[in-house]
Amino acid sequence: MLRTIWGDDQRYLDTYWSRFPGQYFAGDGAKKDDDGDIWLLGRVDDVMLVSGHNISTTEVESALVSHPRVAESAVVGATDPTTGQAIVAFVILRTTTNPQHNNEDSPQLATELRNHVAKTLGPIAKPKRILTVAELPKTRSGKIMRRLLRDVAENRTLGDTTTLTDTTVMDLIQSKLPTAPTED
């Protein structure tokens, strides 16, 4: 827990002590289910507002990786004129020896993954776009740079990539965007 922010005590109080008076709030979210189990949801700023519903990026990522074809995923919210934010998922697929799974960018797989998320979390959490990528942009410490994925999802110029382990990953991801299957 921080004691203050150097040179700005008021900012420290406003940031960490104002949301829940008398309690320190670091910005992480969790929920308790009906069984009493606590589920970590990640950063509260990693919550998307889709058609008035708060949806955790972590929950959608967990639903995606529970599918047998998905090895890893990252989810971001992108501005959408209809729903406020649209869910955009970047997935790395598991390698397989099944010849039917050779076409990684098939619309059928995207539909299957969307339906899997809808069945797991509900239809509102179904990603609008799913992009299959070879790798996710990560820092040297292994943190996924969602800020850069949001830039890609919203067709913006990429921000600073100097902290990435491999900056060429972003070129590969951006090349996937125009042909990525979208929700019908």
C-alpha positions, 0 to 999 in steps of 0.5 A, a space after each residue: 500500500 502506498 503512503 502517498 504520491 510524492 509531491 501530491 498528497 491530495 492526488 493520493 487521497 483522491 485516487 486511493 481513498 475516495 471511492 470507498 471512504 475509510 478503505 484503501 482501493 487499489 483498483 482490483 476487482 473481485 466477486 463472490 459467487 453463490 458458493 462463497 468462492 471469490 473470483 478475481 476479475 482483474 483491474 476494474 479499469 479492464 471492464 467493458 460497458 457493453 449495452 449498459 452491462 459491465 463485462 470483465 475482460 478477465 471473465 471473457 478471456 477465461 471463457 475463451 481459454 476454457 475452449 479446447 482450441 484456445 491456448 491464450 487470449 486477450 480481450 479489449 473493448 473497442 468503441 462501438 456506435 450501437 453498443 457503446 463498446 464492442 468486445 474484441 478478442 485476440 486468441 492464440 490457438 492450440 496446435 493440433 494434428 487434426 487436419 480439420 483445424 488447419 484453417 485458423 481464421 475460419 468463420 466457423 471457428 470464430 462462430 464456435 468461439 463466440 457461441 462458447 462465450 455466450 453459453 459460458 457467460 451469456 449472450 451479452 458477453 459474446 465477442 463482436 470480433 475474434 482475431 486469431 494471432 500467433 502471439 500477443 504483445 507482451 512486456 519483458 515481464 510477461 504483461 499483455 499490453 492491452 493498450 496496444 490491442 485497443 489501438 489495433 481494435 479501434 484502427 488507431 496509430 499504435 502508441 509506444 511499443 518500446 517496452 515490448 519483448 518483440 515489436 514485430 508482433 504488432 505488425 502481425 496483429 495489425 495485418 490480421 485486422 482487415 480480414 478478421 471475421 466479425 459477428 453477423 
